[in-house]
Amino acid sequence: MTLPLDLTGKTALVTGGASGIGLACAQRLAAAGARVVLADRNAALAQERAAELDGEALVLDVGDEAAVAAAAAQWHARHGAVDILVNSAGVLQRTLPPGQLTLKEWDFVAHIDLRGTYLCCAAFGQEMAHQHKGAIVNIASVAGMRSGPLHSYGPAKAGVISLTENLAGEWGRSGVRINCVSPGFTQTPALEKGFSTATLHEDALVQSAALGRLVRADEIANAVVFLASDWASAITGVNLVVDAGYLVATPWHAYGGLRSP
Ligand code: NAI
């Protein structure tokens, strides 16, 4: 299914664009006519994927303040503000209890997932605000909305939701919209790694969703592209959950589980 969205003439920068949800977003944005820039720390993959989309690769570690500032300054000097920014760069976390989860790992996850999202929003969003245009979509997570054994990832993603609301207020009068999408368990290389290391169990996740399945990365991309487009012209500061009904199904466990048809 393709939404009749026309993003011809727009530039879209997607962090984490070399894989998974970010790549699916870049593919959908390119299909809608946007010129895509894949900003990722994985240089080889970013270049390969960007070439497939007739786009550009930008080698970037989103947690590196100086690198993000330099990349944004160079981009703005050459092209002006990007029209669309999607912040999908992120890392998942091992499900360790406090005591086993080292502060080094806690910091690493928060550094990329929250700080990195903020750095990119700040660096690219300010120029959008100066030029009175633009839409930002951050990738948060259902893990930022409910309890779980993710003591850095969960708070980092809750922070992304809060950050999105704050910046929507900050830049609304400057014509910049900023929203987030909270995916449920989505089929990506990161999730596959979770299955292969037995951190996550596919059957349990499928059973936990009202729709009885995982989410596909292109289904996240559909929501992202909608929020980034003029179809969402009056929407800012929202957190759109795309989770195949994971959040609504979970309380049913207290009543014996979802009913079979
Ligand atoms: P993925 O591992 O397939 O892709 C992540 C991409 O981000 C990779 O290309 C990686 O190189 C890049 N990246 C990682 N750290 C980076 C950094 N410091 N600077 C620049 N690029 C960096 O992962 P996936 O599953 O596509 O995740 C994308 C986003 O979606 C993440 O923010 C993740 O937290 C979020 N998410 C994923 C869910 C899932 O079930 N897959 C569920 C909820 C949220």
Boltz pocket constraint, residues with backbone or C-beta under 6 A from the ligand:
constraints:
  - pocket:
      binder: B
      contacts: [[A, 15], [A, 16], [A, 17], [A, 18], [A, 19], [A, 20], [A, 21], [A, 22], [A, 39], [A, 40], [A, 41], [A, 42], [A, 60], [A, 61], [A, 62], [A, 63], [A, 87], [A, 88], [A, 89], [A, 90], [A, 91], [A, 92], [A, 112], [A, 113], [A, 116], [A, 139], [A, 140], [A, 141], [A, 142], [A, 182], [A, 183], [A, 184], [A, 185], [A, 186], [A, 187], [A, 188], [A, 189], [A, 190], [A, 191]]
      max_distance: 6.0
